[in-house]
Each structure stands twice: as structure tokens, then as C-alpha cells.
Amino acid sequence: MSVKNRLVATGLPLVLLAVLATPATAAEPYERVLNGKFDSVKTPWWSSGIAPSAVADGKLCAQIPGGTANPWTAMIGQNDIPLEAGQPYTLRFTATASRDVTVRAAVALGVAPNTTVLNRPAALTSAPRSFEFTGTSTVATRTGGQVAIQAGGASAEPYTLCLDDVSLTGGIIPPGGGWDYGSPVRTNQYAYPTHGTKRASIVSSSTTPLDWQLKDAAGMVVKSGKTQVKGRDAMTRDDVHIADFSSYRQAGSGYSLTVGGQGSYPFDITDKPYDQLRRDSLAYFYHNRSGIPIEAKYVGDAYARAAGHAGVAPNKGDVSVPCLPGECDYSLDVSGGWYDAGDHGKYVVNGALAAWQLMDTYERSLYTFDIEGIRDGLLSIPEQGNQRPDVLDEARWEVEFLLKMQVPAGKPFAGMAHHKIHDLAWTAHPMLPANDPQPRYLHAPSTAATLNLAAAGAQCARVYKIWDRAFSDRCLAAAETAWKAALATPAKYAPDEDSVGGGAYDDTNVTDEFSWAAAELYATTGKREYLSRITTKLTSAGFSWKDTGGLADLTILRLPLKFPLDRVLAARSRVIGVADGHLDDLRSQGYPNPSKPADGQYAWGSTSATLTASMIMAMAYDTTLNRKYSDAVLESMDYLLGRNGLNQSFISGYGEKASRNQHHRHWANQVDAKLPTPPAGALAGGPNSGLQDPVAQQNLPGCAPAKCYIDELGSWSTNEVAINWNSALAWVAAFADTR
């Protein structure tokens, strides 16, 4: 069979044939495993829990227990192996065992129904032996394949198994190849505003304008025009045209845009396209609460679950958590709060930023007369009906946790905040929070976490003052205590190597945290001692959990009557200047992303960078009322909702092709059909040029920066969720809903 005919037989789109149909002698067989030589690290190889393994002398060695019943009881393996139906695969490896045993070498589908490609015996001795086996795949999967050495049931006595030079070759789609992004007509897959900017991006190498047609649900042409040739888009490597149908203002559903006979995904045109998204993006936080049952009456049966980390076996709980050995001599009740991301860790630096954005959503609503943002009943949560704004009820769930992370009086580093609390080791997928068996520990206090607590606590004192005076006073006391503690210990940093069982969130420059905390404390108290410590300025880098300095300018601009006039004017000028830069970046690209990395590489959580830029443009609108900024924010939402190089909506439940397999321990439907996909309104991290996870490394080598994304549960570097990303989405969705 010719190469071309073999490609057709796989069912690949014909448009890929020219790319993939190379002579058989032009390349070596494609390698499908990663790190098969074990030169230094184990990742991404794993071993069964009863067979601990480690790399030693360039080999991966596992301690296999004796007397196990089945081969698969104890294994060394690698997941996320791409397989193509009808293609042969050859497995090669070298192995030794400390006693004579026969193991099984297997290549199979790693999830049900576990279809086998090959499963062969391999007799091992203490002398290295090399093996080679070939089998043909009957399944096609990008990430579901598995290579494993099944070592259980081989001996009544324990033994050591060592592997080296593991290789699996086969398939005809090169690593990183075979992608089909669908129609070249890219739109906001969800909805456009009736009276607002409505544009689409079209992939085409034509150097002359093309005809476009807007069709209604019945297929009737309701508007037509010519595209604008934009040219090469550097971040996607696409040649792009722009179609502008902003002048069409008839509300309806099921519209599509057609160019050259190819249509977009359907979309709506409506007066309030973001009314539901502002609710769903906030509902994300109740779903991720720790220490409380998530009840069906609020989220539906599919998403209901038992309380996580409440101290009910096998769960160790967060009600009395000790420090890592050697860090402290006490335990704290640090229950509550939100799970940070796809794991069950809780972090002060990320949590404080997320809580700040929710509380700032409320403050903005006060000053812009956004009734939805200040009312009770916006969300379906237990606090609904308590006559307080729901967004503040949700933020309080996290703030209460932040206060619990403060070191008690009379202890070393009193008043500082512990940096984080999480499991001793990473848990597997899936893992409901109530089923997490890992012991949990407080990690050492840090100056960064302490100042984040001071900033969030000061803001809390201000926004809760009219709703709960006692809680407001408690927040302010904690904030001022934290500030004094940070002044006393200004350089206690979280180590960057502390990343087992949870993220490190390391930060060795806290000038920005001092400035942000000072701005919040001054805004709340008016004490002059804080004013001189506001030293940072908003730049084009924006802000993040690690770089919070720009938030000082946003706080000043939010509350101009509380700051000296010269500070307000300077902050206003900087916010407008940075917003103009983001506006230029959005307009310069073929797809409307206001975040254009200067180094040409998309970073982890790139969608949050889009939202950070959008938030700054929204602040510029609030201070100037210039529609160019609000229009740009709405176009940025188009990017997140499908008008991008991937033809992909990064927000679950929003769009025909929306992310649904975000990296998360209990939204894990991809590996367990009994568990749900993420609820509507969960933001995926998005393109990430770093490709730090094995799924991305297998599937995306050579990707254009803005296309380094895959909607797979295992791709934690491109497809994770995080509270500070969804808080940014909630903030921007609330702004968009008022435009």
C-alpha cells in the first residue's frame, strides 16, 4: 500500500496528505516514548504504588514485592502514548532482575476497554538482556496508549527490576502532526453583542479580499461583505483575513459566517451575551470549596460531592494540620478555602489574588452602579438569601482560610502567613477530595504570603465594613499584624524546590508585595506610614500572583478620593498607557489577543494573561469612558471563545468546540465516566510554549506558540484550571455584561 493510500485508510483529512505523505526512506521510525534512556530523571515513567521506583546509574529500577497474584499488580509504565489504528509498533528495551523471573511486556490502551497491541513474555536474569516485540494497533488514540512492563505474579520472593533503553516506534503521523483545526472561519462560538463589535478571523493565503456571508439559522444570507487582508500572524503562523459584520444588529441564534463555501461554528447575537458567564465563572468557586459538602440543590446531581479534607477517613483533613517536620511545633485548623487548581493544594499567594479580584468586582460594581455585582441571589450557593452580596459571600470563604494561615502569637514568625498547605505527595487521577488519603502539612511561612494576607485583609476590612463590622475588624487586625511581621522578616522566601505534592509558588523579590499591601492598607486606614511604601508602577507585564506591584496602581485608580491627587494622576496615566499598548497588540494580530508576549513564547496560563490585559483595558474605559477600550475587551472575549488559531473555546460549556477535559482531580470524566466534565464557566490555562507535561511533549512538538494547547486531562501545562485564572474571568465577564 502506498504512503498516500495508507494515510487515506487512517481517515485523516485529505488536507494533511501533502504534509504527511513523505517517502518511506525519508525518516527514521517515529519514537513514541519519552525519556527511554533514564539519563537523570524518572518523569514521565511511573510504577505501581507497591513497587516504588527510582533512577539509578542511568536505569529505572523498581522494587517488586513477592507473592502478587497477577502480572498487572506491579508495573513500570508510561501513559499518554499515541497509537494509530492499523499501524505496527515495535517495543525494544533492556532489562535485568535480581532473580530469574518472567515478566510481561505490554503495549495497550491504558483506559477501558484496555485493547492490547502486544503482550509478550520476557525472561529476565541478573545479566542484561535486550528484547524486541512487534504488534499492530487496532485502536487510534492520541493520549490513551500505555507501555508497561508487568512484573507482578512472577516470583514468590521480592526482587529488583531495572529497565534501560526503552523504545516504542511506529505510526505514520509525526510527533506534533496530524492536527485539523476545522473550518478556517473563526468566530466567537458563543455570542456577539447586538450593539457592539462583531468580527471574525479567516485563515487564507489569498492576497486579495474574499467575499463573506452572514447567514441566519435558516441558511438565509442576511449580510455580506469583503474581508480585510491581515497577513501572516506570527503567533499562529497562519495567514489571516478579517471579516467585520458589526453593522448587523438583529438579535437571534444559530448564525454562521461563510467564506469560500466554508462556514463557522454557529453563534448567537444577543443584547447580553455575558449575563450567564458572569454567574458560571463565579459558580466555579463553590464547586472548588474545601471543607464543605457540595450539594446537589446548588450544583445538580452530577457535581454533588462529600466535603473534602474534613477529617473523615480515609481523609486526613485540614482541621488540625501540622507543619512539615522541623518547621514548627503546632498544628492549625486551616479548613475551608478553595482548592487552588487541578490538585488539592491551597496557597496563600494565589488565593489572596483570586479573593482580591472577587472583592474588586464588588467594589467596581459599587462605583459603576452594576446591580448584579452587589446583590444577593446572583449565585446558587448556601449563603444565598442572607441579604449580603453573593460575590462577597464567595470571597469570604477564601478570606477566612487566609486568616487561618497566620502564625499564632507567641510562636516563631508570629503574624506571618504559612505559604501553603497540601498533600505530602501528588495524588493520582481521579481523586475526589473526600477520598484523598495523603497526609497534609503546613509549609513554612514566607514574606510573600504574609504581604498577600496583608493586602487581602486590608481590602476585606474595607468592603465588609457595612456588611459585617466584626469580620471587617478581624480582617484589619490580621492585615496590620501581617504587615508588621513582614517588616520584621522582610526576606523569608518560599523555596523553588518545594514542589512535591503541590506547586512551589516561589518568589524571591517581594518589593511588589510590599507596595501592593501598602496601597491596600493606606486605602483602608489612611495612615501616612503606608503611603511611602507604595513604590511600584503598572507596566506592560501587568500583574500575576508572583508580580503584584501593578495592583497598587489599580487600587489607587479604583479609589481616587482616598489617595493624593498626584498619585491618582500618575496611576491614571500609567493604566491608560499600558491599556493602549494592549490595544495595539490586539489590533496588530490576526486573532484578537491583547496579550502579545515580547519573547514570542506563550507562558503557562496564557489565557489569564489575556484576561489581565483585558482587565487593564476595562480600567482604562472606566476612567476615560472611551469605547475603544470596552470594544477591545469584548474582542478579547472573542479570542477566548473560539476566535483563535485553534478554533477552540477555552471556557467549558461555551461554544461548539469548548474545552471539556481540563486537568482536575474530580472533573475527570475522561478517565472515569462516572465523574463529570468541568461545569460551564471553567477556564483552561491555554497555549503554553513550554510543553512541560508529557501529553504536550508527545503531541505538540514544533507547535506555533499560540497553538501549543491540547484539551486533554493529562496536559497540566496547557489545560489546567486555577482560581486566580477564573477570578480574572469572573471580573472581565462582569465588565463585559455591563457594556
C-alpha positions in Angstrom: 0.0 0.0 0.0 1.4 3.4 -0.9 2.1 6.1 1.7 -0.8 8.1 0.3 -3.3 5.2 0.5 -2.2 4.3 4.0 -2.9 7.9 5.0 -6.3 7.8 3.5 -7.0 4.5 5.2 -6.4 6.1 8.6 -9.3 8.5 8.0 -7.1 11.6 8.2 -8.4 14.8 6.4 -7.1 15.0 2.9 -5.7 18.4 3.6 -3.0 16.7 5.7 -1.9 14.3 3.0 0.5 16.7 1.4 2.2 17.4 4.7 2.4 13.8 5.9 3.0 11.9 2.6 6.8 11.7 2.6 8.8 8.9 1.1 9.2 5.9 3.4 13.0 6.3 3.3 13.0 10.0 4.3 12.8 9.5 8.0 13.5 7.1 10.8 10.5 5.4 12.5 8.9 7.8 14.9 9.8 7.4 18.6 6.7 7.3 20.8 8.1 7.1 24.4 9.8 9.9 26.3 12.9 9.6 28.4 13.6 5.9 27.5 17.2 6.1 28.5 16.7 7.4 32.1 19.8 9.6 31.9 18.8 11.6 35.0 15.1 11.7 35.8 12.2 9.3 36.0 9.4 11.5 34.6 7.1 10.6 32.9 7.6 7.0 33.9 5.6 5.6 36.8 5.4 2.5 38.9 2.7 0.8 40.9 2.3 2.0 44.5 3.5 -1.3 45.8 6.6 -1.1 43.6 8.5 2.1 44.3 11.0 3.0 41.7 13.9 5.5 41.1 16.6 6.2 38.5 20.0 4.8 39.5 23.1 4.7 37.2 21.0 5.5 34.2 18.4 2.8 34.7 14.9 2.9 36.2 14.7 0.3 39.0 11.7 -0.8 40.9 11.3 -3.0 44.0 8.8 -5.7 43.1 7.1 -7.4 46.0 6.8 -11.2 46.1 3.7 -13.3 46.1 1.5 -11.0 44.0 -1.3 -12.7 42.1 -1.3 -11.0 38.6 1.2 -9.5 36.2 -0.5 -6.1 36.3 -0.4 -5.9 40.1 3.1 -4.4 39.9 4.2 -2.5 36.9 6.5 0.1 35.5 4.9 2.1 32.7 4.4 5.3 30.7 1.0 6.7 29.7 -0.2 9.0 27.0 1.3 7.1 24.1 -0.2 7.9 20.7 -1.5 5.0 18.7 -2.9 4.7 15.2 -5.2 2.0 14.1 -3.8 -0.5 11.6 -0.2 0.5 12.3 2.6 -1.8 13.6 4.6 -0.8 16.7 7.9 -2.2 17.9 8.8 -2.2 21.5 12.5 -2.5 22.5 14.1 -2.5 25.9 17.0 -3.9 28.0 16.2 -5.3 31.5 17.7 -7.1 34.4 16.2 -8.7 37.5 17.9 -9.7 40.8 16.4 -13.2 40.5 15.3 -15.2 37.4 11.8 -14.1 36.6 9.5 -13.9 33.6 7.7 -10.6 33.2 5.2 -9.4 30.5 6.0 -6.6 28.0 2.8 -4.8 27.0 1.5 -2.1 24.8 -2.2 -1.4 25.1 -4.9 1.1 25.5 -4.4 2.4 29.1 -8.1 3.0 29.7 -11.2 0.8 29.2 -11.5 -1.4 27.2 -7.7 -1.8 27.5 -7.3 -3.1 24.0 -4.0 -4.9 23.5 -1.4 -4.1 20.8 1.1 -6.6 22.1 1.7 -8.6 25.4 4.7 -10.9 25.3 6.8 -12.8 28.0 10.3 -11.6 28.7 12.6 -13.9 30.7 15.0 -11.9 32.9 18.2 -12.7 34.7 20.8 -10.7 36.5 22.7 -10.2 33.2 21.3 -7.5 30.9 19.1 -8.9 28.1 17.6 -6.9 25.2 14.1 -7.6 23.8 12.2 -6.6 20.7 8.5 -7.3 20.1 6.1 -6.0 17.4 2.3 -5.8 17.4 -0.4 -4.0 15.4 -2.8 -1.5 16.9 -6.5 -1.8 16.3 -7.3 1.4 18.1 -6.5 5.1 17.4 -5.8 7.4 20.4 -3.6 10.4 20.9 -3.2 10.1 24.6 -4.7 6.8 25.7 -1.9 4.3 24.9 0.3 2.8 27.5 3.7 1.0 27.6 4.1 -1.2 30.6 6.4 -3.9 32.0 4.1 -6.1 34.0 6.2 -7.6 36.8 3.7 -8.9 39.3 3.0 -12.6 39.8 6.5 -13.5 38.7 8.1 -14.6 41.9 7.1 -15.7 45.4 10.1 -13.6 46.7 10.7 -9.8 46.2 13.2 -8.8 43.6 14.6 -5.7 41.9 13.7 -5.0 38.2 15.8 -2.5 36.2 15.0 -1.1 32.7 17.0 0.8 30.2 16.9 1.9 26.6 13.1 1.6 26.3 11.8 2.5 22.8 8.5 2.2 21.0 8.5 3.1 17.4 5.7 3.1 14.8 2.9 5.1 13.3 2.9 7.5 10.3 1.8 10.7 11.9 4.9 12.6 13.1 5.0 13.9 16.7 3.2 17.1 16.7 1.5 16.4 13.4 -2.0 15.4 12.2 -3.9 18.4 13.6 -7.0 19.6 11.9 -8.4 22.8 13.3 -11.7 22.6 11.4 -13.2 25.4 9.4 -10.8 28.3 8.5 -13.6 30.7 9.6 -13.0 31.5 13.3 -15.7 33.3 15.3 -16.8 33.8 18.9 -18.5 30.4 19.1 -20.9 31.6 21.8 -22.4 35.0 21.2 -21.7 38.6 20.0 -23.4 41.7 21.4 -26.2 43.2 19.4 -24.8 46.7 19.6 -21.1 46.0 19.6 -18.0 44.9 17.6 -18.6 41.7 15.6 -15.5 40.4 13.8 -14.2 37.1 12.6 -10.8 35.8 11.6 -10.4 33.7 8.4 -7.3 31.5 7.6 -6.4 32.2 4.0 -3.3 32.8 2.0 -5.2 34.9 -0.6 -3.6 38.3 -1.0 -6.9 39.8 -2.2 -10.1 40.3 -0.2 -12.6 37.5 0.0 -16.4 37.5 -0.1 -18.1 36.7 3.3 -21.7 36.0 4.0 -23.5 36.1 7.3 -26.3 33.5 7.4 -29.2 33.1 9.8 -30.3 29.8 11.3 -32.4 29.1 8.2 -29.4 29.5 6.0 -30.5 32.8 4.5 -27.9 35.4 3.8 -28.6 38.5 6.0 -25.3 40.4 5.5 -22.4 40.2 3.1 -19.1 42.0 2.5 -15.4 41.7 1.7 -12.6 40.6 4.1 -9.6 42.7 5.0 -6.3 41.0 4.3 -4.4 41.0 7.6 -1.4 38.8 6.5 0.8 36.5 8.5 0.0 36.2 12.2 3.3 35.5 13.9 2.0 33.7 17.0 -0.1 31.1 15.0 1.9 31.1 11.7 -1.5 31.5 9.9 -2.3 33.8 7.0 -5.4 35.7 8.2 -8.2 37.8 6.9 -10.7 39.8 9.0 -14.4 40.0 8.3 -16.3 42.8 10.1 -20.1 42.5 10.4 -20.5 44.9 13.3 -23.2 46.8 11.5 -25.6 43.9 11.6 -27.7 44.3 14.8 -30.6 41.8 14.6 -30.7 39.5 17.7 -31.0 35.8 17.0 -29.5 32.4 17.4 -27.8 30.0 15.0 -25.9 32.5 12.9 -22.9 31.4 10.9 -20.3 33.2 8.8 -19.3 31.6 5.5 -16.2 32.4 3.4 -15.4 30.4 0.2 -18.1 27.8 0.9 -16.8 27.1 4.4 -18.8 28.0 7.5 -18.0 28.9 11.0 -19.4 27.2 14.1 -22.9 28.6 15.0 -23.2 31.6 17.3 -25.8 33.9 18.7 -26.3 37.7 18.5 -27.9 39.0 21.7 -28.2 42.1 23.9 -26.5 40.5 27.0 -24.2 37.7 25.8 -22.2 37.6 29.1 -25.1 37.6 31.6 -24.8 33.8 32.2 -21.0 33.6 32.0 -20.6 36.1 34.9 -22.6 33.7 37.0 -21.0 30.5 35.8 -17.4 31.8 36.2 -18.2 32.7 39.8 -20.0 29.4 40.5 -16.6 27.8 39.8 -15.5 28.7 43.3 -18.3 27.0 45.1 -17.5 23.8 43.1 -13.9 24.1 44.4 -14.6 24.8 48.1 -12.8 22.7 50.6 -14.3 21.6 53.9 -18.0 21.7 52.9 -20.3 19.3 51.1 -21.1 20.5 47.6 -24.8 20.0 47.5 -26.9 18.9 44.5 -29.5 21.6 45.2 -26.9 24.1 44.3 -24.9 22.4 41.5 -27.0 19.4 40.4 -26.6 15.7 41.0 -23.6 15.2 38.7 -21.4 17.7 40.6 -22.5 17.0 44.2 -19.8 15.5 46.4 -18.9 15.0 50.0 -16.9 17.6 51.9 -13.2 17.4 51.2 -10.5 17.4 53.8 -12.9 17.4 56.7 -11.1 14.7 58.7 -13.4 11.8 57.7 -11.4 8.6 56.8 -9.5 8.0 54.6 -9.1 11.7 54.5 -6.7 13.2 57.0 -8.4 16.5 56.9 -7.4 20.2 57.4 -8.9 20.7 60.8 -5.6 20.1 62.6 -2.7 20.3 60.2 0.9 20.1 61.5 3.9 21.7 59.8 6.4 19.8 57.8 8.9 18.2 60.3 11.3 20.8 61.6 9.2 23.8 60.6 7.0 24.3 63.7 5.7 22.6 66.9 2.0 23.3 66.4 -1.0 22.4 64.3 -3.6 24.7 62.8 -7.2 24.4 61.7 -6.8 25.6 58.1 -10.1 24.1 56.8 -12.1 25.9 54.2 -10.8 27.9 51.3 -10.7 26.9 47.7 -8.6 24.2 46.1 -6.2 26.1 44.0 -6.1 24.3 40.7 -6.3 20.7 39.5 -4.9 19.3 42.7 -6.0 19.7 46.4 -3.4 22.3 47.5 -4.3 25.6 49.0 -1.9 28.5 48.6 -1.9 32.0 50.2 -0.3 33.8 47.3 -2.8 32.5 44.7 -5.7 32.6 47.0 -5.2 36.2 48.0 -5.1 37.4 44.4 -8.2 35.5 43.5 -10.1 36.8 46.5 -8.9 40.3 45.7 -10.3 40.1 42.2 -13.7 38.9 43.5 -13.7 41.7 46.1 -12.7 44.2 43.4 -15.5 43.0 41.3 -17.8 44.1 44.1 -16.0 47.5 44.6 -16.3 48.2 40.9 -20.0 47.4 41.0 -20.4 49.9 43.7 -18.9 52.7 41.7 -20.4 51.8 38.3 -23.9 51.0 39.6 -23.8 47.4 38.5 -26.7 46.0 40.5 -25.8 42.3 39.7 -22.5 42.7 41.3 -23.8 44.0 44.6 -26.9 41.9 45.1 -27.8 38.8 47.0 -29.2 36.0 44.7 -26.7 36.2 41.9 -25.3 32.8 42.7 -26.7 29.4 43.8 -24.7 29.0 47.0 -25.5 28.2 50.6 -25.3 31.8 51.6 -28.0 32.9 49.2 -30.7 34.8 50.9 -28.5 36.3 53.7 -29.0 39.8 52.4 -25.3 40.2 51.5 -23.8 40.3 48.0 -23.1 36.8 46.8 -19.7 37.7 45.4 -18.6 38.8 48.9 -20.0 35.6 50.4 -17.9 33.6 48.0 -14.8 35.7 48.5 -15.2 35.4 52.3 -14.9 31.6 52.0 -11.3 32.1 50.9 -10.5 35.1 53.2 -11.5 33.1 56.2 -9.0 30.4 55.2 -6.3 33.1 54.6 -6.7 34.3 58.2 -6.3 30.8 59.5 -2.9 30.5 57.8 -1.4 33.2 60.1 1.2 32.0 62.6 -0.2 32.3 66.2 1.1 34.8 68.7 3.9 33.6 70.8 5.3 31.3 68.1 8.4 31.9 65.9 7.5 34.2 63.0 4.2 35.2 64.7 1.9 37.2 62.5 3.4 35.9 59.3 1.4 33.6 57.0 2.3 30.0 56.1 3.0 29.9 52.4 0.8 26.9 51.6 -0.8 23.6 52.7 -1.1 20.5 50.6 -0.5 16.7 50.4 2.8 15.1 51.1 2.8 13.6 47.6 0.9 14.0 44.4 -2.4 12.1 44.1 -3.5 10.2 41.0 -6.4 10.9 38.7 -9.2 10.7 39.5 -9.4 11.6 43.2 -12.4 13.1 44.9 -11.3 15.4 47.8 -13.0 13.3 50.4 -11.1 10.2 49.2 -7.6 11.8 49.4 -5.6 9.6 51.8 -2.4 11.7 51.8 -1.2 13.3 55.0 -1.2 17.1 54.7 1.3 19.6 56.0 1.7 23.3 56.6 4.7 24.7 54.8 7.0 27.4 56.2 5.8 31.0 56.5 7.0 33.4 53.7 7.2 37.1 53.4 5.3 37.0 50.1 2.4 35.1 51.6 2.4 37.4 54.6 2.1 40.5 52.4 -0.6 38.9 50.3 -2.5 38.3 53.5 -2.0 41.9 54.5 -3.3 43.2 51.1 -6.3 40.9 51.0 -7.1 41.5 54.7 -7.0 45.3 54.3 -9.3 45.1 51.3 -11.6 42.8 53.2 -11.8 45.3 56.1 -12.9 47.9 53.6 -15.5 46.0 51.6 -17.1 44.1 54.5 -17.4 47.1 56.8 -21.0 47.8 56.0 -22.0 44.1 55.9 -20.2 42.6 58.9 -18.3 45.0 61.2 -16.8 42.3 63.4 -15.4 40.4 60.4 -14.1 43.7 59.0 -12.3 44.4 62.2 -10.8 40.9 62.3 -9.5 41.3 58.7 -7.9 44.7 59.5 -6.2 43.4 62.7 -4.8 40.4 60.8 -3.6 42.7 57.9 -1.8 45.1 60.2 -0.3 42.3 62.2 0.9 40.7 59.0 2.4 44.0 57.8 4.4 44.4 61.0 5.6 40.8 60.7 6.7 41.3 57.2 8.7 44.4 58.2 10.4 42.3 60.9 11.2 39.4 58.5 11.4 41.0 55.0 13.3 38.3 53.2 11.9 34.9 54.1 11.3 33.2 50.8 9.5 30.1 49.7 12.0 27.6 48.2 11.6 26.8 44.5 12.4 23.1 45.0 9.3 22.7 47.3 7.1 21.2 44.6 6.3 17.6 45.6 2.6 17.2 46.3 1.9 20.8 45.4 3.3 23.8 43.5 6.2 25.7 44.8 4.9 29.3 44.2 8.4 30.5 44.9 9.2 34.2 44.9 12.5 35.9 45.9 11.5 39.5 45.2 8.8 40.9 47.5 9.2 44.6 46.7 6.0 44.3 44.7 4.1 42.6 47.5 5.2 45.4 50.0 3.9 48.0 47.6 0.6 46.3 46.9 -0.1 45.7 50.6 0.8 49.3 51.4 -1.7 50.5 48.8 -4.5 48.4 50.2 -3.6 49.4 53.8 -3.5 53.1 53.0 -6.7 52.9 51.1 -8.4 51.3 54.1 -6.8 53.2 57.0 -5.4 56.5 55.6 -2.3 56.1 57.7 0.6 58.0 56.2 3.1 55.3 57.2 1.9 53.2 54.3 1.9 55.8 51.6 5.7 56.0 51.3 5.9 52.2 50.8 3.9 52.4 47.6 6.8 52.2 45.2 5.7 50.1 42.2 4.2 51.1 38.9 1.9 49.2 36.4 3.9 48.1 33.4 3.1 46.2 30.2 3.9 43.0 32.2 0.6 43.5 34.0 0.3 41.5 37.2 0.2 37.9 38.5 0.4 36.0 41.7 4.2 36.5 41.5 4.2 40.1 40.3 1.7 42.1 42.2 3.2 45.5 42.0 0.9 46.7 39.3 -2.1 46.1 41.6 -1.1 49.2 43.6 -1.9 51.4 40.6 -5.2 49.6 40.1 -6.2 50.1 43.8 -5.3 53.8 43.5 -7.4 54.2 40.4 -10.3 52.3 41.9 -10.3 54.6 45.0 -9.1 58.0 43.7 -10.6 60.0 46.6 -8.6 58.1 49.1 -5.2 59.0 47.6 -3.2 62.2 47.0 -4.0 63.8 43.6 -0.5 63.4 42.2 -0.6 59.6 42.9 -4.0 59.3 41.2 -2.9 61.2 38.1 0.2 59.2 37.8 -1.6 55.9 38.2 -4.3 57.0 35.7 -1.6 57.9 33.1 0.1 54.5 33.5 -3.1 52.5 33.3 -4.1 54.3 30.1 -0.6 53.9 28.6 -0.5 50.1 29.4 -4.0 49.8 28.1 -3.0 51.5 24.8 -0.2 49.0 24.4 -2.6 46.1 24.8 -5.0 47.7 22.4 -2.1 48.0 19.8 -1.2 44.3 20.4 -4.7 43.2 19.8 -5.1 45.2 16.6 -1.7 44.1 15.3 -2.6 40.4 15.3 -4.8 38.2 13.2 -6.6 37.0 16.3 -7.8 39.4 18.9 -5.4 38.7 21.8 -4.4 41.8 23.7 -1.5 39.8 25.3 1.4 39.6 22.9 4.5 38.2 24.6 7.6 40.1 23.8 9.7 37.0 23.6 7.3 35.3 21.2 6.5 32.5 23.6 3.2 31.8 25.3 3.6 31.2 29.1 1.7 28.9 31.5 -1.8 30.2 31.9 -1.7 32.4 28.8 -5.5 32.8 28.9 -5.1 34.6 32.2 -2.7 37.0 30.6 -5.4 37.7 28.0 -7.8 38.5 30.9 -5.2 40.5 32.8 -4.7 42.7 29.8 -8.5 42.9 29.4 -8.9 44.0 33.0 -6.4 46.8 32.5 -8.2 48.0 29.3 -11.5 47.8 31.2 -10.0 50.0 34.0 -8.9 52.5 31.2 -12.5 52.5 30.0 -13.8 53.2 33.5 -11.6 56.2 33.8 -12.0 57.6 30.3 -15.3 56.2 29.0 -13.6 55.7 25.7 -15.4 52.9 23.8 -12.2 51.7 22.1 -11.2 50.1 25.4 -14.5 48.4 26.1 -14.7 47.2 22.4 -11.3 45.7 22.8 -12.3 43.8 26.0 -15.3 42.3 24.1 -13.0 41.3 21.2 -10.7 39.7 23.8 -13.6 37.6 24.9 -14.0 36.6 21.2 -10.4 35.2 21.4 -11.2 33.1 24.5 -14.4 31.8 23.0 -13.0 30.5 19.7 -11.7 33.2 17.5 -8.2 31.9 17.7 -5.7 29.8 15.8 -7.1 26.6 17.4 -10.8 27.3 16.6 -11.2 26.4 20.3 -13.2 28.0 23.1 -11.1 27.8 26.3 -14.2 28.2 28.5 -16.1 25.0 29.3 -19.7 24.9 28.2 -19.4 28.0 26.0 -19.1 27.2 22.3 -19.4 24.3 19.9 -15.8 23.2 20.4 -15.2 24.1 24.1 -12.6 22.7 26.4 -14.0 19.8 28.4 -11.1 17.8 29.7 -9.3 20.4 31.9 -6.7 19.0 34.3 -8.6 18.4 37.6 -8.8 15.7 40.2 -12.6 15.3 40.3 -13.8 16.8 37.0 -12.2 13.7 35.4 -14.7 12.2 33.1 -12.0 11.5 30.5 -10.6 8.7 32.8 -13.7 7.8 34.7 -17.1 8.0 33.0 -18.9 8.2 36.4 -17.3 11.6 37.1 -18.3 14.8 35.3 -16.6 17.1 32.9 -16.0 20.6 34.2 -19.1 22.7 34.7 -19.8 25.6 32.4 -17.5 28.6 33.1 -14.2 26.8 33.9 -11.3 28.5 32.1 -8.5 26.3 30.6 -4.9 27.6 31.0 -4.4 27.8 27.3 -1.4 27.7 24.9 1.9 27.3 26.6 5.1 27.1 24.6 7.0 25.4 27.4 5.3 22.0 26.9 6.1 20.9 30.5 3.9 17.8 30.6 4.3 14.5 28.7 1.0 14.8 26.9 2.1 18.2 25.4 5.5 16.8 24.7 4.1 13.9 22.8 1.5 15.8 20.8 2.8 19.4 20.3 6.5 19.5 19.5 7.2 22.2 16.9 3.8 23.9 17.6 3.3 27.6 16.8 3.2 29.5 20.2 -0.5 30.2 20.1 -1.3 26.6 19.1 0.6 24.8 21.9 -2.6 23.6 23.6 -4.4 20.2 23.8 -7.7 19.6 25.6 -6.5 16.5 27.5 -6.8 15.8 31.2 -3.1 14.9 31.4 -1.9 18.1 29.9 -1.4 20.1 33.1 0.9 22.7 31.5 -1.7 23.7 28.8 -5.1 22.6 30.2 -5.2 23.1 34.0 -7.6 25.3 35.8 -6.7 27.8 38.6 -8.6 30.0 41.0 -6.8 33.2 40.0 -7.5 32.5 36.3 -11.2 32.0 36.9 -11.4 35.1 39.2 -9.9 37.1 36.3 -12.6 35.6 34.0 -15.3 36.4 36.5 -14.1 40.0 36.7 -13.9 40.5 33.0 -17.2 38.7 32.4 -18.9 41.1 34.8 -17.4 44.1 33.0 -18.5 42.7 29.6 -22.0 42.1 30.9 -22.4 45.8 31.6 -21.2 47.0 28.2 
